[in-house]
């Protein structure tokens, strides 16, 4: 289901950009974390599927304990029909304090 996605995890737990080799190597450590969130349409049912995975634990933080995600201004440039017919992939970055990711930022998006 994710074989065609642009952003993927490497064997070393880096996030790689398959379309731009210059934009690779987003790597987490004890002070920062990265995650990939994808919304793809199931080719058989046409229904959306959401997939979320983090490098060290961003995806495990309960929503009640997490800060709102700060989105970049380019969000307004997304195609208007993506909610119905497009897939989206988002790379998130968050600073980590005491093992808890704080205020994730959107660092990359891809629509197809």
Backbone atoms as SQL, in Angstrom:
CREATE TABLE atoms (id INTEGER PRIMARY KEY, chain TEXT, resi INTEGER, resn TEXT, atom TEXT, x REAL, y REAL, z REAL);
INSERT INTO atoms VALUES
  (1, 'A', 1, 'UNK', 'N', 0.810, -1.202, 0.000),
  (2, 'A', 1, 'UNK', 'CA', 0.000, 0.000, 0.000),
  (3, 'A', 1, 'UNK', 'C', 0.853, 1.266, 0.000),
  (4, 'A', 2, 'UNK', 'N', 2.044, 1.212, 0.581),
  (5, 'A', 2, 'UNK', 'CA', 2.892, 2.407, 0.647),
  (6, 'A', 2, 'UNK', 'C', 4.089, 2.345, -0.303),
  (7, 'A', 3, 'UNK', 'N', 4.116, 1.378, -1.191),
  (8, 'A', 3, 'UNK', 'CA', 5.286, 1.228, -2.057),
  (9, 'A', 3, 'UNK', 'C', 5.504, 2.403, -3.002),
  (10, 'A', 4, 'UNK', 'N', 4.464, 3.151, -3.326),
  (11, 'A', 4, 'UNK', 'CA', 4.605, 4.287, -4.232),
  (12, 'A', 4, 'UNK', 'C', 4.792, 5.616, -3.502),
  (13, 'A', 5, 'UNK', 'N', 4.867, 5.589, -2.185),
  (14, 'A', 5, 'UNK', 'CA', 4.979, 6.844, -1.451),
  (15, 'A', 5, 'UNK', 'C', 6.351, 7.470, -1.636),
  (16, 'A', 6, 'UNK', 'N', 6.359, 8.784, -1.594),
  (17, 'A', 6, 'UNK', 'CA', 7.588, 9.541, -1.813),
  (18, 'A', 6, 'UNK', 'C', 8.509, 9.471, -0.601),
  (19, 'A', 7, 'UNK', 'N', 7.972, 9.654, 0.589),
  (20, 'A', 7, 'UNK', 'CA', 8.774, 9.659, 1.817),
  (21, 'A', 7, 'UNK', 'C', 8.695, 8.283, 2.461),
  (22, 'A', 8, 'UNK', 'N', 9.857, 7.707, 2.759),
  (23, 'A', 8, 'UNK', 'CA', 9.931, 6.360, 3.317),
  (24, 'A', 8, 'UNK', 'C', 11.008, 6.314, 4.396),
  (25, 'A', 9, 'UNK', 'N', 10.950, 5.278, 5.213),
  (26, 'A', 9, 'UNK', 'CA', 11.979, 5.052, 6.231),
  (27, 'A', 9, 'UNK', 'C', 13.094, 4.199, 5.628),
  (28, 'A', 10, 'UNK', 'N', 14.334, 4.553, 5.942),
  (29, 'A', 10, 'UNK', 'CA', 15.474, 3.732, 5.521),
  (30, 'A', 10, 'UNK', 'C', 15.714, 2.652, 6.564),
  (31, 'A', 11, 'UNK', 'N', 16.625, 1.768, 6.269),
  (32, 'A', 11, 'UNK', 'CA', 16.992, 0.715, 7.216),
  (33, 'A', 11, 'UNK', 'C', 17.613, 1.295, 8.490),
  (34, 'A', 12, 'UNK', 'N', 18.174, 2.525, 8.389),
  (35, 'A', 12, 'UNK', 'CA', 18.787, 3.177, 9.554),
  (36, 'A', 12, 'UNK', 'C', 17.804, 4.064, 10.299),
  (37, 'A', 13, 'UNK', 'N', 16.514, 4.006, 9.927),
  (38, 'A', 13, 'UNK', 'CA', 15.455, 4.817, 10.552),
  (39, 'A', 13, 'UNK', 'C', 15.578, 6.302, 10.227),
  (40, 'A', 14, 'UNK', 'N', 16.129, 6.609, 9.069),
  (41, 'A', 14, 'UNK', 'CA', 16.082, 7.968, 8.532),
  (42, 'A', 14, 'UNK', 'C', 14.845, 8.070, 7.653),
  (43, 'A', 15, 'UNK', 'N', 14.374, 9.280, 7.407),
  (44, 'A', 15, 'UNK', 'CA', 13.324, 9.482, 6.426),
  (45, 'A', 15, 'UNK', 'C', 13.994, 9.919, 5.129),
  (46, 'A', 16, 'UNK', 'N', 13.690, 9.188, 4.060),
  (47, 'A', 16, 'UNK', 'CA', 14.273, 9.470, 2.755),
  (48, 'A', 16, 'UNK', 'C', 13.214, 10.025, 1.818),
  (49, 'A', 17, 'UNK', 'N', 13.632, 10.900, 0.928),
  (50, 'A', 17, 'UNK', 'CA', 12.770, 11.443, -0.118),
  (51, 'A', 17, 'UNK', 'C', 13.171, 10.751, -1.415),
  (52, 'A', 18, 'UNK', 'N', 12.339, 9.856, -1.919),
  (53, 'A', 18, 'UNK', 'CA', 12.682, 9.082, -3.111),
  (54, 'A', 18, 'UNK', 'C', 12.698, 9.931, -4.391),
  (55, 'A', 19, 'UNK', 'N', 12.068, 11.101, -4.344),
  (56, 'A', 19, 'UNK', 'CA', 12.025, 11.962, -5.533),
  (57, 'A', 19, 'UNK', 'C', 13.130, 13.009, -5.547),
  (58, 'A', 20, 'UNK', 'N', 13.839, 13.160, -4.423),
  (59, 'A', 20, 'UNK', 'CA', 14.861, 14.197, -4.338),
  (60, 'A', 20, 'UNK', 'C', 15.969, 13.707, -3.412),
  (61, 'A', 21, 'UNK', 'N', 17.021, 13.173, -3.980),
  (62, 'A', 21, 'UNK', 'CA', 18.099, 12.616, -3.155),
  (63, 'A', 21, 'UNK', 'C', 18.817, 13.679, -2.331),
  (64, 'A', 22, 'UNK', 'N', 18.658, 14.959, -2.695),
  (65, 'A', 22, 'UNK', 'CA', 19.247, 16.047, -1.908),
  (66, 'A', 22, 'UNK', 'C', 18.487, 16.271, -0.608),
  (67, 'A', 23, 'UNK', 'N', 17.240, 15.809, -0.544),
  (68, 'A', 23, 'UNK', 'CA', 16.367, 16.037, 0.607),
  (69, 'A', 23, 'UNK', 'C', 16.205, 14.739, 1.393),
  (70, 'A', 24, 'UNK', 'N', 17.309, 14.201, 1.897),
  (71, 'A', 24, 'UNK', 'CA', 17.263, 12.935, 2.620),
  (72, 'A', 24, 'UNK', 'C', 17.937, 13.075, 3.970),
  (73, 'A', 25, 'UNK', 'N', 17.791, 12.039, 4.775),
  (74, 'A', 25, 'UNK', 'CA', 18.529, 11.968, 6.012),
  (75, 'A', 25, 'UNK', 'C', 17.894, 12.643, 7.212),
  (76, 'A', 26, 'UNK', 'N', 16.584, 12.853, 7.194),
  (77, 'A', 26, 'UNK', 'CA', 15.942, 13.372, 8.404),
  (78, 'A', 26, 'UNK', 'C', 16.048, 12.272, 9.464),
  (79, 'A', 27, 'UNK', 'N', 16.833, 12.553, 10.473),
  (80, 'A', 27, 'UNK', 'CA', 17.161, 11.530, 11.465),
  (81, 'A', 27, 'UNK', 'C', 16.792, 12.015, 12.858),
  (82, 'A', 28, 'UNK', 'N', 16.165, 11.165, 13.617),
  (83, 'A', 28, 'UNK', 'CA', 15.755, 11.515, 14.978),
  (84, 'A', 28, 'UNK', 'C', 16.878, 11.222, 15.967),
  (85, 'A', 29, 'UNK', 'N', 16.815, 11.912, 17.104),
  (86, 'A', 29, 'UNK', 'CA', 17.698, 11.624, 18.221),
  (87, 'A', 29, 'UNK', 'C', 16.927, 11.911, 19.502),
  (88, 'A', 30, 'UNK', 'N', 17.611, 12.089, 20.614),
  (89, 'A', 30, 'UNK', 'CA', 16.913, 12.282, 21.886),
  (90, 'A', 30, 'UNK', 'C', 16.251, 13.656, 22.005),
  (91, 'A', 31, 'UNK', 'N', 16.575, 14.599, 21.103),
  (92, 'A', 31, 'UNK', 'CA', 16.005, 15.947, 21.199),
  (93, 'A', 31, 'UNK', 'C', 15.037, 16.285, 20.076),
  (94, 'A', 32, 'UNK', 'N', 14.895, 15.393, 19.092),
  (95, 'A', 32, 'UNK', 'CA', 13.957, 15.638, 18.005),
  (96, 'A', 32, 'UNK', 'C', 13.451, 14.327, 17.431),
  (97, 'A', 33, 'UNK', 'N', 12.269, 14.389, 16.815),
  (98, 'A', 33, 'UNK', 'CA', 11.669, 13.194, 16.240),
  (99, 'A', 33, 'UNK', 'C', 10.997, 13.558, 14.925),
  (100, 'A', 34, 'UNK', 'N', 10.846, 12.569, 14.065),
  (101, 'A', 34, 'UNK', 'CA', 10.174, 12.736, 12.781),
  (102, 'A', 34, 'UNK', 'C', 9.129, 11.642, 12.627),
  (103, 'A', 35, 'UNK', 'N', 8.093, 11.938, 11.865),
  (104, 'A', 35, 'UNK', 'CA', 7.053, 10.962, 11.574),
  (105, 'A', 35, 'UNK', 'C', 6.541, 11.194, 10.163),
  (106, 'A', 36, 'UNK', 'N', 5.969, 10.141, 9.592),
  (107, 'A', 36, 'UNK', 'CA', 5.301, 10.231, 8.301),
  (108, 'A', 36, 'UNK', 'C', 3.836, 9.880, 8.526),
  (109, 'A', 37, 'UNK', 'N', 2.952, 10.745, 8.026),
  (110, 'A', 37, 'UNK', 'CA', 1.514, 10.479, 8.080),
  (111, 'A', 37, 'UNK', 'C', 1.022, 10.489, 6.641),
  (112, 'A', 38, 'UNK', 'N', 0.324, 9.422, 6.259),
  (113, 'A', 38, 'UNK', 'CA', -0.182, 9.309, 4.891),
  (114, 'A', 38, 'UNK', 'C', -1.677, 9.062, 4.915),
  (115, 'A', 39, 'UNK', 'N', -2.342, 9.644, 3.947),
  (116, 'A', 39, 'UNK', 'CA', -3.758, 9.362, 3.712),
  (117, 'A', 39, 'UNK', 'C', -3.839, 8.942, 2.251),
  (118, 'A', 40, 'UNK', 'N', -4.134, 7.668, 2.030),
  (119, 'A', 40, 'UNK', 'CA', -4.195, 7.134, 0.677),
  (120, 'A', 40, 'UNK', 'C', -5.555, 6.496, 0.439),
  (121, 'A', 41, 'UNK', 'N', -6.003, 6.552, -0.797),
  (122, 'A', 41, 'UNK', 'CA', -7.260, 5.913, -1.150),
  (123, 'A', 41, 'UNK', 'C', -7.011, 4.444, -1.454),
  (124, 'A', 42, 'UNK', 'N', -7.803, 3.583, -0.861),
  (125, 'A', 42, 'UNK', 'CA', -7.725, 2.156, -1.125),
  (126, 'A', 42, 'UNK', 'C', -8.202, 1.928, -2.555),
  (127, 'A', 43, 'UNK', 'N', -7.375, 1.314, -3.381),
  (128, 'A', 43, 'UNK', 'CA', -7.710, 1.142, -4.789),
  (129, 'A', 43, 'UNK', 'C', -8.905, 0.220, -5.006),
  (130, 'A', 44, 'UNK', 'N', -9.202, -0.649, -4.054),
  (131, 'A', 44, 'UNK', 'CA', -10.331, -1.573, -4.197),
  (132, 'A', 44, 'UNK', 'C', -11.643, -0.963, -3.735),
  (133, 'A', 45, 'UNK', 'N', -11.603, -0.205, -2.628),
  (134, 'A', 45, 'UNK', 'CA', -12.849, 0.326, -2.059),
  (135, 'A', 45, 'UNK', 'C', -13.054, 1.809, -2.333),
  (136, 'A', 46, 'UNK', 'N', -11.972, 2.518, -2.669),
  (137, 'A', 46, 'UNK', 'CA', -12.067, 3.960, -2.857),
  (138, 'A', 46, 'UNK', 'C', -12.129, 4.735, -1.552),
  (139, 'A', 47, 'UNK', 'N', -12.079, 4.042, -0.435),
  (140, 'A', 47, 'UNK', 'CA', -12.132, 4.670, 0.895),
  (141, 'A', 47, 'UNK', 'C', -10.728, 5.051, 1.342),
  (142, 'A', 48, 'UNK', 'N', -10.608, 6.147, 2.109),
  (143, 'A', 48, 'UNK', 'CA', -9.279, 6.568, 2.575),
  (144, 'A', 48, 'UNK', 'C', -8.756, 5.699, 3.712),
  (145, 'A', 49, 'UNK', 'N', -7.442, 5.539, 3.723),
  (146, 'A', 49, 'UNK', 'CA', -6.735, 4.835, 4.796),
  (147, 'A', 49, 'UNK', 'C', -5.679, 5.796, 5.328),
  (148, 'A', 50, 'UNK', 'N', -5.575, 5.917, 6.657),
  (149, 'A', 50, 'UNK', 'CA', -4.566, 6.780, 7.270),
  (150, 'A', 50, 'UNK', 'C', -3.492, 5.888, 7.891),
  (151, 'A', 51, 'UNK', 'N', -2.240, 6.208, 7.550),
  (152, 'A', 51, 'UNK', 'CA', -1.092, 5.462, 8.064),
  (153, 'A', 51, 'UNK', 'C', -0.174, 6.463, 8.747),
  (154, 'A', 52, 'UNK', 'N', 0.226, 6.175, 9.993),
  (155, 'A', 52, 'UNK', 'CA', 1.127, 7.063, 10.727),
  (156, 'A', 52, 'UNK', 'C', 2.249, 6.232, 11.345),
  (157, 'A', 53, 'UNK', 'N', 3.481, 6.696, 11.168),
  (158, 'A', 53, 'UNK', 'CA', 4.630, 6.007, 11.748),
  (159, 'A', 53, 'UNK', 'C', 5.703, 7.023, 12.084),
  (160, 'A', 54, 'UNK', 'N', 6.315, 6.845, 13.247),
  (161, 'A', 54, 'UNK', 'CA', 7.371, 7.739, 13.676),
  (162, 'A', 54, 'UNK', 'C', 8.681, 7.009, 13.825),
  (163, 'A', 55, 'UNK', 'N', 9.746, 7.772, 13.900),
  (164, 'A', 55, 'UNK', 'CA', 11.064, 7.167, 14.063),
  (165, 'A', 55, 'UNK', 'C', 11.253, 6.695, 15.499),
  (166, 'A', 56, 'UNK', 'N', 10.972, 7.559, 16.479),
  (167, 'A', 56, 'UNK', 'CA', 11.227, 7.163, 17.867),
  (168, 'A', 56, 'UNK', 'C', 9.992, 7.099, 18.745),
  (169, 'A', 57, 'UNK', 'N', 8.896, 7.714, 18.376),
  (170, 'A', 57, 'UNK', 'CA', 7.726, 7.640, 19.235),
  (171, 'A', 57, 'UNK', 'C', 6.740, 8.763, 19.077),
  (172, 'A', 58, 'UNK', 'N', 6.904, 9.639, 18.127),
  (173, 'A', 58, 'UNK', 'CA', 5.973, 10.740, 17.931),
  (174, 'A', 58, 'UNK', 'C', 4.551, 10.233, 17.766),
  (175, 'A', 59, 'UNK', 'N', 4.389, 9.099, 17.085),
  (176, 'A', 59, 'UNK', 'CA', 3.054, 8.587, 16.835),
  (177, 'A', 59, 'UNK', 'C', 2.386, 7.999, 18.071),
  (178, 'A', 60, 'UNK', 'N', 3.127, 7.807, 19.158),
  (179, 'A', 60, 'UNK', 'CA', 2.553, 7.195, 20.352),
  (180, 'A', 60, 'UNK', 'C', 2.014, 8.207, 21.353),
  (181, 'A', 61, 'UNK', 'N', 2.204, 9.475, 21.107),
  (182, 'A', 61, 'UNK', 'CA', 1.739, 10.489, 22.051),
  (183, 'A', 61, 'UNK', 'C', 0.229, 10.623, 21.937),
  (184, 'A', 62, 'UNK', 'N', -0.516, 10.450, 23.044),
  (185, 'A', 62, 'UNK', 'CA', -1.965, 10.594, 22.983),
  (186, 'A', 62, 'UNK', 'C', -2.350, 12.004, 22.557),
  (187, 'A', 63, 'UNK', 'N', -3.415, 12.151, 21.738),
  (188, 'A', 63, 'UNK', 'CA', -3.808, 13.479, 21.270),
  (189, 'A', 63, 'UNK', 'C', -4.062, 14.479, 22.389),
  (190, 'A', 64, 'UNK', 'N', -4.556, 14.037, 23.533),
  (191, 'A', 64, 'UNK', 'CA', -4.827, 14.969, 24.620),
  (192, 'A', 64, 'UNK', 'C', -3.557, 15.566, 25.212),
  (193, 'A', 65, 'UNK', 'N', -2.423, 14.908, 25.003),
  (194, 'A', 65, 'UNK', 'CA', -1.155, 15.402, 25.534),
  (195, 'A', 65, 'UNK', 'C', -0.301, 16.096, 24.495),
  (196, 'A', 66, 'UNK', 'N', -0.747, 16.119, 23.258),
  (197, 'A', 66, 'UNK', 'CA', 0.089, 16.700, 22.208),
  (198, 'A', 66, 'UNK', 'C', -0.332, 18.122, 21.901),
  (199, 'A', 67, 'UNK', 'N', 0.601, 18.871, 21.375),
  (200, 'A', 67, 'UNK', 'CA', 0.345, 20.249, 20.978),
  (201, 'A', 67, 'UNK', 'C', -0.242, 20.261, 19.574),
  (202, 'A', 68, 'UNK', 'N', -0.913, 21.340, 19.200),
  (203, 'A', 68, 'UNK', 'CA', -1.425, 21.421, 17.824),
  (204, 'A', 68, 'UNK', 'C', -0.283, 21.428, 16.821),
  (205, 'A', 69, 'UNK', 'N', -0.550, 20.875, 15.660),
  (206, 'A', 69, 'UNK', 'CA', 0.460, 20.855, 14.607),
  (207, 'A', 69, 'UNK', 'C', 0.465, 22.201, 13.908),
  (208, 'A', 70, 'UNK', 'N', 1.647, 22.797, 13.796),
  (209, 'A', 70, 'UNK', 'CA', 1.788, 24.070, 13.090),
  (210, 'A', 70, 'UNK', 'C', 1.998, 23.767, 11.619),
  (211, 'A', 71, 'UNK', 'N', 1.109, 24.252, 10.782),
  (212, 'A', 71, 'UNK', 'CA', 1.212, 23.991, 9.355),
  (213, 'A', 71, 'UNK', 'C', 1.799, 25.197, 8.644),
  (214, 'A', 72, 'UNK', 'N', 2.590, 24.962, 7.620),
  (215, 'A', 72, 'UNK', 'CA', 3.184, 26.078, 6.880),
  (216, 'A', 72, 'UNK', 'C', 2.145, 26.771, 6.017),
  (217, 'A', 73, 'UNK', 'N', 2.441, 27.982, 5.598),
  (218, 'A', 73, 'UNK', 'CA', 1.505, 28.760, 4.805),
  (219, 'A', 73, 'UNK', 'C', 1.235, 28.138, 3.446),
  (220, 'A', 74, 'UNK', 'N', 2.118, 27.279, 2.942),
  (221, 'A', 74, 'UNK', 'CA', 1.898, 26.685, 1.632),
  (222, 'A', 74, 'UNK', 'C', 0.699, 25.737, 1.626),
  (223, 'A', 75, 'UNK', 'N', 0.142, 25.421, 2.789),
  (224, 'A', 75, 'UNK', 'CA', -1.030, 24.561, 2.854),
  (225, 'A', 75, 'UNK', 'C', -2.148, 25.089, 1.974),
  (226, 'A', 76, 'UNK', 'N', -2.308, 26.397, 1.894),
  (227, 'A', 76, 'UNK', 'CA', -3.374, 26.985, 1.107),
  (228, 'A', 76, 'UNK', 'C', -3.175, 26.765, -0.388),
  (229, 'A', 77, 'UNK', 'N', -2.000, 26.311, -0.800),
  (230, 'A', 77, 'UNK', 'CA', -1.729, 26.079, -2.213),
  (231, 'A', 77, 'UNK', 'C', -2.103, 24.670, -2.663),
  (232, 'A', 78, 'UNK', 'N', -2.634, 23.829, -1.747),
  (233, 'A', 78, 'UNK', 'CA', -2.993, 22.462, -2.096),
  (234, 'A', 78, 'UNK', 'C', -4.184, 22.449, -3.050),
  (235, 'A', 79, 'UNK', 'N', -4.230, 21.461, -3.957),
  (236, 'A', 79, 'UNK', 'CA', -5.382, 21.366, -4.854),
  (237, 'A', 79, 'UNK', 'C', -6.676, 21.195, -4.063),
  (238, 'A', 80, 'UNK', 'N', -7.737, 21.825, -4.529),
  (239, 'A', 80, 'UNK', 'CA', -8.995, 21.824, -3.779),
  (240, 'A', 80, 'UNK', 'C', -9.653, 20.456, -3.728),
  (241, 'A', 81, 'UNK', 'N', -9.390, 19.569, -4.671),
  (242, 'A', 81, 'UNK', 'CA', -10.062, 18.268, -4.696),
  (243, 'A', 81, 'UNK', 'C', -9.326, 17.165, -3.935),
  (244, 'A', 82, 'UNK', 'N', -8.233, 17.462, -3.285),
  (245, 'A', 82, 'UNK', 'CA', -7.455, 16.370, -2.694),
  (246, 'A', 82, 'UNK', 'C', -8.220, 15.589, -1.652),
  (247, 'A', 83, 'UNK', 'N', -9.145, 16.215, -0.960),
  (248, 'A', 83, 'UNK', 'CA', -9.924, 15.500, 0.059),
  (249, 'A', 83, 'UNK', 'C', -10.696, 14.336, -0.532),
  (250, 'A', 84, 'UNK', 'N', -11.153, 14.486, -1.747),
  (251, 'A', 84, 'UNK', 'CA', -11.972, 13.449, -2.341),
  (252, 'A', 84, 'UNK', 'C', -11.208, 12.478, -3.219),
  (253, 'A', 85, 'UNK', 'N', -10.230, 12.939, -3.978),
  (254, 'A', 85, 'UNK', 'CA', -9.614, 12.089, -4.996),
  (255, 'A', 85, 'UNK', 'C', -8.101, 11.987, -4.921),
  (256, 'A', 86, 'UNK', 'N', -7.467, 12.667, -4.010),
  (257, 'A', 86, 'UNK', 'CA', -6.004, 12.684, -3.960),
  (258, 'A', 86, 'UNK', 'C', -5.490, 11.981, -2.713),
  (259, 'A', 87, 'UNK', 'N', -4.245, 11.566, -2.794),
  (260, 'A', 87, 'UNK', 'CA', -3.525, 11.031, -1.644),
  (261, 'A', 87, 'UNK', 'C', -2.615, 12.134, -1.123),
  (262, 'A', 88, 'UNK', 'N', -2.278, 12.077, 0.148),
  (263, 'A', 88, 'UNK', 'CA', -1.359, 13.065, 0.724),
  (264, 'A', 88, 'UNK', 'C', -0.402, 12.343, 1.670),
  (265, 'A', 89, 'UNK', 'N', 0.811, 12.835, 1.674),
  (266, 'A', 89, 'UNK', 'CA', 1.835, 12.334, 2.589),
  (267, 'A', 89, 'UNK', 'C', 2.463, 13.548, 3.262),
  (268, 'A', 90, 'UNK', 'N', 2.601, 13.489, 4.584),
  (269, 'A', 90, 'UNK', 'CA', 3.116, 14.610, 5.362),
  (270, 'A', 90, 'UNK', 'C', 4.260, 14.110, 6.242),
  (271, 'A', 91, 'UNK', 'N', 5.367, 14.858, 6.245),
  (272, 'A', 91, 'UNK', 'CA', 6.479, 14.567, 7.152),
  (273, 'A', 91, 'UNK', 'C', 6.413, 15.588, 8.276),
  (274, 'A', 92, 'UNK', 'N', 6.393, 15.096, 9.508),
  (275, 'A', 92, 'UNK', 'CA', 6.334, 15.951, 10.698),
  (276, 'A', 92, 'UNK', 'C', 7.665, 15.918, 11.433),
  (277, 'A', 93, 'UNK', 'N', 8.008, 17.038, 12.055),
  (278, 'A', 93, 'UNK', 'CA', 9.187, 17.139, 12.918),
  (279, 'A', 93, 'UNK', 'C', 8.721, 17.717, 14.242),
  (280, 'A', 94, 'UNK', 'N', 9.263, 17.207, 15.327),
  (281, 'A', 94, 'UNK', 'CA', 8.942, 17.751, 16.644),
  (282, 'A', 94, 'UNK', 'C', 10.185, 17.752, 17.521),
  (283, 'A', 95, 'UNK', 'N', 10.322, 18.796, 18.301),
  (284, 'A', 95, 'UNK', 'CA', 11.340, 18.810, 19.346),
  (285, 'A', 95, 'UNK', 'C', 10.850, 17.894, 20.454),
  (286, 'A', 96, 'UNK', 'N', 11.788, 17.246, 21.134),
  (287, 'A', 96, 'UNK', 'CA', 11.436, 16.314, 22.193),
  (288, 'A', 96, 'UNK', 'C', 11.980, 16.843, 23.515),
  (289, 'A', 97, 'UNK', 'N', 11.097, 16.967, 24.507),
  (290, 'A', 97, 'UNK', 'CA', 11.480, 17.401, 25.845),
  (291, 'A', 97, 'UNK', 'C', 11.023, 16.345, 26.839),
  (292, 'A', 98, 'UNK', 'N', 11.948, 15.826, 27.629),
  (293, 'A', 98, 'UNK', 'CA', 11.645, 14.771, 28.598),
  (294, 'A', 98, 'UNK', 'C', 10.931, 13.589, 27.949),
  (295, 'A', 99, 'UNK', 'N', 11.355, 13.241, 26.744),
  (296, 'A', 99, 'UNK', 'CA', 10.787, 12.098, 26.046),
  (297, 'A', 99, 'UNK', 'C', 9.445, 12.342, 25.382),
  (298, 'A', 100, 'UNK', 'N', 8.948, 13.591, 25.401),
  (299, 'A', 100, 'UNK', 'CA', 7.643, 13.907, 24.823),
  (300, 'A', 100, 'UNK', 'C', 7.818, 14.885, 23.669),
  (301, 'A', 101, 'UNK', 'N', 7.323, 14.521, 22.473),
  (302, 'A', 101, 'UNK', 'CA', 7.393, 15.456, 21.341),
  (303, 'A', 101, 'UNK', 'C', 6.516, 16.683, 21.602),
  (304, 'A', 102, 'UNK', 'N', 7.036, 17.859, 21.292),
  (305, 'A', 102, 'UNK', 'CA', 6.333, 19.120, 21.537),
  (306, 'A', 102, 'UNK', 'C', 6.082, 19.826, 20.208),
  (307, 'A', 103, 'UNK', 'N', 4.863, 20.291, 19.997),
  (308, 'A', 103, 'UNK', 'CA', 4.463, 21.150, 18.871),
  (309, 'A', 103, 'UNK', 'C', 5.048, 20.708, 17.532),
  (310, 'A', 104, 'UNK', 'N', 4.548, 19.616, 16.968),
  (311, 'A', 104, 'UNK', 'CA', 5.082, 19.180, 15.680),
  (312, 'A', 104, 'UNK', 'C', 4.849, 20.205, 14.570),
  (313, 'A', 105, 'UNK', 'N', 5.819, 20.274, 13.668),
  (314, 'A', 105, 'UNK', 'CA', 5.741, 21.142, 12.486),
  (315, 'A', 105, 'UNK', 'C', 5.666, 20.258, 11.241),
  (316, 'A', 106, 'UNK', 'N', 4.966, 20.723, 10.233),
  (317, 'A', 106, 'UNK', 'CA', 4.963, 20.066, 8.937),
  (318, 'A', 106, 'UNK', 'C', 6.206, 20.548, 8.189),
  (319, 'A', 107, 'UNK', 'N', 7.073, 19.595, 7.828),
  (320, 'A', 107, 'UNK', 'CA', 8.307, 19.968, 7.124),
  (321, 'A', 107, 'UNK', 'C', 8.269, 19.602, 5.647),
  (322, 'A', 108, 'UNK', 'N', 7.360, 18.723, 5.262),
  (323, 'A', 108, 'UNK', 'CA', 7.241, 18.348, 3.854),
  (324, 'A', 108, 'UNK', 'C', 5.860, 17.755, 3.605),
  (325, 'A', 109, 'UNK', 'N', 5.329, 18.032, 2.429),
  (326, 'A', 109, 'UNK', 'CA', 4.067, 17.427, 2.012),
  (327, 'A', 109, 'UNK', 'C', 4.190, 16.993, 0.558),
  (328, 'A', 110, 'UNK', 'N', 3.393, 16.008, 0.208),
  (329, 'A', 110, 'UNK', 'CA', 3.347, 15.536, -1.170),
  (330, 'A', 110, 'UNK', 'C', 1.936, 15.086, -1.478),
  (331, 'A', 111, 'UNK', 'N', 1.371, 15.618, -2.545),
  (332, 'A', 111, 'UNK', 'CA', 0.038, 15.244, -3.008),
  (333, 'A', 111, 'UNK', 'C', 0.147, 14.522, -4.333),
  (334, 'A', 112, 'UNK', 'N', -0.619, 13.455, -4.496),
  (335, 'A', 112, 'UNK', 'CA', -0.643, 12.767, -5.787),
  (336, 'A', 112, 'UNK', 'C', -1.999, 12.152, -6.041);
